[in-house]
Amino acid sequence: MYAKENRQAPFTDEQIDLSIQDSLNTFTLDNKKVLVVIPDTTRSGPTGRIVRTIAGELSHKVKKLDFLVALGTHPQMPQDALLGFLGIPREELKNRFAGINFFQHAWDDEKQLMHIGTLTADEVAKISGGLLNEKIPVTINRKVNDYDAIVLAGPVFPHEVVGFSGGYKYLFPGISGPHFLHRFHWLGALITNPKINGEKDTPVRALINRAAEFLNMPVCLICYVVKEKKMHGIFAGSIDAWSAAADLSAVLNIKYTGRSYHTVISIAPSMYEDIWTAGKCMYKLEPVVENGGTLIIYAPHVREVSYTHGAQLEKIGYHTRDYFLAQMEKFADVPGGILAHSTHVKGIGTFKNGVEKPRVNVVLATGIPEEICERINLRFMDWRTIDIKQYEGRESEGVLVVHDAGEVLYRLADGTVPDIDALG
């Protein structure tokens, strides 16, 4: 395994280039057809620089080199937007990137998918601790068939579904079909965000690692760690590289507080363009909100619930896990990934005698109209009435403001984790 880190200072551009080059040298890729899977715009980091370095290092050594954006269920980008994200002028496609293709995954196009294996009900039950007991087909973008090796290059952050992102998650759900991703997302929701976010060894991660075994080709990992959009570490190799990156990310991207807060204003960065992605502003701060407290997702630029799943979310609304579990027959046709997103944004809570009591009051101060907020069961606040400066610096009063929320996980220093069972 290749490993390089600096916890105190971010890498310089030159150090990033050299680290990527050294990482690639740990793999046997010469004269092979190589597909590099990279993150989309919802993950921060020097993605464009990494793409340029990989292209410069491999293009003259391999038979074929292409890039595939791991969109999961996110919508595809227009080519100009993709090139802008990567910092590639269009004219460079004809010289520096000549012969290199940039593909984007389409999770809902069956023609782009192929079946590579099936997880049996017994192994799913064993890995999930009995939370799921069903066989699950595993599908993936069929473009992988055109290559001899896959390189997964992306950041590792605390994550609400898997525990930590990165690694084989760039396969599932990055370039996979809906079948497996909906089930493991629902598994994460069953465990709950406060219990899984920031945990390295989780049942969901184990399921993803098992699914990756169905691929009969080398899968090389380049896992890097970003703090405040700057790279602080890079690890290359197999699963051990991801594990080391997760350890560093836990140090750099988990912040411990000495108290909980009755009001949290979680300010979404512009890279989150709908609630489907801006929901991370809740996921990363739920653990430090008091019981009965309020978390405000402040995102004036967000005007959509979800560009991909908006219609279904407006139909079912946002609810606690127990609300769904008590009446699953009503939601049998709703994909598990959508249910999981719904309950992750709403947070944990109870549903007894037909009454739902979320632990946290989630408020949208966004460009989404009040009537839609009411329809989806989230509170509304006019963002224009909020003066962020009036809330800042009031942590001792129980008020917390977090800028660029969504990647750093907040936890209580005493180790207390919100638990549904403790709500009574």
MARDRENLUM-150429 format. One line per 10 residues: for each residue x, y, z of C-alpha. Coordinates in steps of 0.1 Angstrom, whole numbers, plus 5000, padded with zeros to 4 digits. Example, Ala and Ser with C-alpha at 12.3 -4.5 7.8 and 13.67 -1.06 7.14 Angstrom:
<recs>
5123:4955:5078; 5137:4989:5071
</recs>
This chain:
<recs>
5000:5000:5000; 5012:5035:4992; 5005:5060:5019; 5012:5097:5023; 4996:5121:5048; 5000:5155:5064; 4975:5162:5092; 4987:5197:5098; 4990:5212:5064; 4974:5204:5030
4993:5191:5001; 5007:5216:4976; 4997:5211:4939; 5031:5196:4933; 5027:5171:4961; 4993:5161:4948; 5008:5154:4914; 5037:5134:4928; 5014:5115:4951; 4991:5105:4923
5020:5094:4902; 5035:5074:4930; 5001:5058:4936; 4997:5047:4900; 5032:5032:4902; 5019:5007:4928; 4996:4992:4903; 5004:4970:4872; 4986:4989:4845; 5010:4990:4816
4996:4979:4783; 4961:4974:4798; 4928:4990:4791; 4920:5011:4821; 4888:5027:4833; 4891:5053:4860; 4860:5060:4881; 4858:5095:4896; 4834:5114:4918; 4808:5140:4906
4803:5176:4917; 4788:5166:4951; 4822:5156:4964; 4848:5182:4971; 4885:5179:4964; 4910:5184:4935; 4892:5161:4911; 4902:5180:4880; 4939:5180:4890; 4938:5143:4897
4922:5136:4864; 4949:5156:4846; 4977:5138:4865; 4963:5104:4858; 4958:5112:4821; 4994:5125:4819; 5008:5095:4837; 4989:5067:4821; 4979:5078:4786; 5013:5068:4771
5016:5036:4791; 4982:5019:4786; 4963:5006:4756; 4932:5025:4765; 4923:5051:4791; 4888:5064:4799; 4870:5081:4828; 4836:5073:4842; 4818:5097:4866; 4802:5078:4895
4769:5095:4896; 4750:5070:4916; 4714:5082:4911; 4724:5118:4906; 4715:5134:4872; 4740:5135:4844; 4757:5168:4836; 4758:5186:4803; 4793:5182:4787; 4802:5218:4793
4793:5215:4830; 4814:5183:4832; 4844:5199:4816; 4840:5229:4838; 4839:5207:4869; 4871:5190:4857; 4888:5223:4846; 4893:5210:4811; 4890:5236:4783; 4872:5221:4753
4903:5225:4730; 4923:5202:4754; 4901:5173:4744; 4918:5172:4711; 4954:5172:4724; 4961:5165:4761; 4930:5142:4763; 4930:5129:4727; 4916:5094:4726; 4902:5096:4762
4865:5094:4768; 4845:5109:4796; 4815:5088:4804; 4787:5094:4829; 4769:5066:4847; 4731:5062:4841; 4717:5041:4869; 4682:5038:4855; 4692:5027:4819; 4689:4989:4819
4708:4988:4786; 4739:5002:4804; 4737:4976:4832; 4748:4940:4835; 4742:4914:4862; 4774:4902:4878; 4761:4881:4908; 4735:4876:4934; 4738:4879:4972; 4720:4850:4988
4693:4856:5014; 4715:4837:5039; 4746:4859:5035; 4725:4891:5034; 4709:4880:5067; 4742:4871:5082; 4759:4903:5072; 4730:4926:5082; 4725:4909:5115; 4690:4898:5105
4678:4933:5095; 4674:4921:5059; 4667:4886:5048; 4664:4884:5010; 4685:4877:4980; 4697:4908:4962; 4709:4909:4925; 4740:4930:4919; 4743:4950:4886; 4769:4974:4874
4777:4996:4844; 4785:4972:4815; 4813:4994:4803; 4836:4977:4828; 4836:4948:4803; 4856:4969:4779; 4886:4972:4803; 4912:4951:4819; 4914:4970:4852; 4894:4996:4871
4909:5025:4892; 4886:5040:4918; 4899:5075:4926; 4879:5095:4951; 4877:5111:4986; 4867:5094:5018; 4843:5112:5042; 4820:5102:5070; 4788:5089:5054; 4753:5084:5066
4746:5051:5048; 4779:5033:5047; 4798:5049:5077; 4826:5063:5055; 4824:5069:5018; 4850:5060:4991; 4866:5027:4982; 4842:5002:4966; 4813:5027:4972; 4824:5042:4939
4812:5009:4924; 4781:5006:4945; 4761:5028:4941; 4786:5049:4920; 4783:5029:4888; 4757:5003:4898; 4720:4997:4891; 4691:5003:4914; 4686:4968:4927; 4714:4965:4952
4718:5002:4960; 4681:5005:4972; 4685:4976:4995; 4718:4986:5012; 4706:5022:5015; 4675:5009:5034; 4698:4988:5056; 4717:5020:5066; 4684:5036:5074; 4673:5007:5096
4706:5010:5116; 4700:5049:5116; 4723:5077:5107; 4735:5086:5143; 4747:5050:5148; 4763:5044:5114; 4778:5078:5103; 4815:5079:5110; 4818:5042:5118; 4843:5023:5097
4832:4987:5100; 4795:4986:5092; 4771:4959:5078; 4765:4982:5048; 4802:4984:5040; 4805:4946:5044; 4777:4942:5018; 4794:4965:4994; 4828:4948:4998; 4810:4914:4992
4794:4927:4960; 4828:4939:4947; 4840:4903:4948; 4817:4895:4918; 4840:4916:4896; 4865:4894:4878; 4892:4921:4872; 4917:4941:4892; 4901:4970:4911; 4928:4995:4922
4919:5021:4949; 4932:5056:4952; 4916:5070:4983; 4923:5105:4993; 4913:5126:5023; 4901:5161:5020; 4895:5187:5047; 4880:5221:5038; 4885:5211:5001; 4922:5206:5005
4940:5173:5003; 4957:5160:5034; 4963:5124:5026; 4964:5098:4998; 4964:5060:5001; 4966:5035:4972; 4963:4998:4970; 4934:4975:4979; 4909:4976:5007; 4936:4985:5032
4941:5018:5014; 4905:5027:5020; 4907:5016:5056; 4938:5039:5062; 4920:5068:5045; 4889:5063:5067; 4911:5064:5098; 4926:5097:5087; 4892:5111:5077; 4879:5103:5111
4906:5125:5126; 4902:5154:5101; 4864:5152:5094; 4848:5144:5127; 4844:5174:5150; 4836:5168:5187; 4816:5193:5207; 4813:5196:5245; 4775:5201:5243; 4744:5197:5222
4725:5226:5207; 4688:5236:5206; 4693:5255:5173; 4716:5245:5145; 4719:5265:5112; 4735:5242:5087; 4745:5262:5056; 4747:5242:5024; 4774:5248:4999; 4765:5255:4963
4776:5220:4952; 4744:5206:4968; 4717:5216:4943; 4687:5198:4958; 4675:5184:4991; 4686:5149:4979; 4722:5161:4983; 4717:5191:5008; 4702:5166:5032; 4738:5159:5042
4735:5192:5062; 4712:5173:5085; 4730:5139:5085; 4763:5154:5096; 4748:5175:5124; 4719:5154:5138; 4741:5139:5166; 4746:5173:5182; 4710:5186:5181; 4692:5185:5214
4660:5164:5218; 4632:5187:5205; 4658:5210:5190; 4657:5226:5156; 4680:5221:5126; 4677:5246:5098; 4690:5237:5063; 4699:5271:5050; 4702:5269:5012; 4686:5298:4993
4700:5284:4960; 4681:5250:4964; 4648:5250:4946; 4642:5213:4941; 4635:5185:4965; 4652:5160:4941; 4660:5163:4904; 4658:5125:4902; 4633:5114:4928; 4613:5145:4935
4579:5131:4924; 4581:5102:4947; 4594:5122:4976; 4565:5147:4972; 4542:5118:4973; 4555:5101:5005; 4570:5130:5023; 4597:5130:5049; 4592:5107:5079; 4610:5089:5106
4621:5053:5102; 4595:5040:5126; 4567:5057:5107; 4576:5036:5076; 4582:5004:5096; 4548:5006:5112; 4531:5006:5078; 4555:4992:5053; 4526:4978:5032; 4517:5013:5022
4552:5019:5009; 4559:4985:4993; 4563:5001:4959; 4587:5028:4970; 4624:5020:4964; 4644:5016:4996; 4669:5043:4987; 4641:5069:4986; 4627:5057:5019; 4662:5059:5033
4668:5094:5022; 4634:5105:5036; 4641:5091:5071; 4677:5103:5071; 4666:5139:5065; 4637:5137:5090; 4660:5121:5116; 4652:5095:5142; 4620:5095:5161; 4590:5075:5172
4556:5065:5158; 4531:5053:5184; 4493:5051:5183; 4494:5068:5149; 4514:5098:5161; 4548:5105:5147; 4573:5124:5169; 4606:5132:5153; 4635:5139:5177; 4646:5170:5157
4625:5197:5140; 4640:5200:5105; 4633:5233:5088; 4640:5242:5052; 4652:5278:5046; 4656:5273:5009; 4641:5283:4975; 4614:5256:4979; 4580:5271:4984; 4561:5268:5017
4533:5247:5002; 4558:5221:4990; 4576:5220:5024; 4542:5214:5040; 4534:5187:5015; 4567:5168:5022; 4563:5172:5060; 4592:5195:5066; 4589:5229:5082; 4594:5261:5062
4612:5293:5070; 4618:5322:5047; 4656:5324:5043; 4653:5362:5038; 4643:5365:5074; 4675:5349:5087; 4705:5371:5095; 4733:5346:5099; 4754:5371:5117; 4729:5373:5145
4733:5336:5152; 4771:5333:5150; 4792:5331:5181; 4764:5319:5203; 4775:5284:5210; 4774:5290:5248; 4737:5298:5244; 4730:5266:5225; 4731:5280:5190; 4755:5266:5164
4761:5279:5128; 4780:5257:5104; 4792:5270:5071; 4798:5247:5042; 4780:5219:5060; 4777:5184:5048; 4811:5168:5049; 4823:5173:5085; 4805:5151:5110; 4797:5166:5144
4796:5143:5174; 4793:5148:5212; 4827:5145:5229; 4812:5122:5256; 4804:5096:5230; 4766:5099:5234; 4747:5090:5203; 4710:5098:5198; 4691:5065:5201; 4655:5058:5192
4652:5034:5222; 4661:5062:5246; 4632:5084:5233; 4606:5063:5251
</recs>
